[in-house]
């Protein structure tokens, strides 16, 4: 059985007005804001992984 990949947290600062619309969108979708941001980042992360020859640890 493989071990789960380690996770790290990142934080970003956005204007309060942006935070409010992100919160509203997450509430409409009934998902946490963190999950909404993950969904938005996923396509870009896939591209980055394809371009990275070796996994960075």
C-alpha positions as CSV (number, residue, x, y, z in Angstrom):
1,X,0.0,0.0,0.0
2,X,1.4,3.4,-0.9
3,X,1.6,6.2,1.6
4,X,-0.5,9.3,1.0
5,X,1.3,12.3,-0.5
6,X,2.3,14.9,2.0
7,X,0.3,18.1,1.9
8,X,1.3,21.7,2.5
9,X,-1.0,24.7,3.0
10,X,-0.7,27.9,1.0
11,X,-2.3,31.3,1.8
12,X,-3.0,34.2,-0.5
13,X,-4.3,37.6,0.2
14,X,-7.1,38.9,-1.9
15,X,-9.2,42.1,-1.6
16,X,-12.2,41.7,0.6
17,X,-14.5,42.3,-2.4
18,X,-12.9,39.3,-4.2
19,X,-13.1,37.2,-1.0
20,X,-16.8,37.9,-0.8
21,X,-17.5,36.8,-4.4
22,X,-15.4,33.6,-3.9
23,X,-17.3,32.9,-0.7
24,X,-20.7,33.5,-2.5
25,X,-19.7,31.2,-5.4
26,X,-18.6,28.4,-3.0
27,X,-21.9,28.8,-1.1
28,X,-23.9,28.5,-4.3
29,X,-22.1,25.3,-5.2
30,X,-22.3,24.1,-1.6
31,X,-18.6,23.4,-1.3
32,X,-15.9,25.0,0.9
33,X,-14.0,27.9,-0.5
34,X,-10.8,25.8,-0.4
35,X,-12.4,23.2,-2.7
36,X,-13.5,25.9,-5.1
37,X,-10.0,27.2,-5.3
38,X,-8.6,23.7,-5.8
39,X,-11.0,23.2,-8.7
40,X,-9.9,26.4,-10.3
41,X,-6.2,25.6,-9.8
42,X,-6.5,22.0,-11.1
43,X,-6.1,22.6,-14.9
44,X,-3.1,24.8,-14.3
45,X,-1.5,22.3,-12.0
46,X,-2.0,19.6,-14.5
47,X,-0.1,21.6,-17.1
48,X,2.7,22.4,-14.7
49,X,3.0,18.7,-13.8
50,X,3.3,17.8,-17.5
51,X,6.0,20.4,-18.0
52,X,8.0,19.4,-14.9
53,X,10.4,16.6,-15.8
54,X,10.9,15.4,-12.3
55,X,8.6,15.8,-9.2
56,X,9.8,18.4,-6.8
57,X,9.8,17.3,-3.2
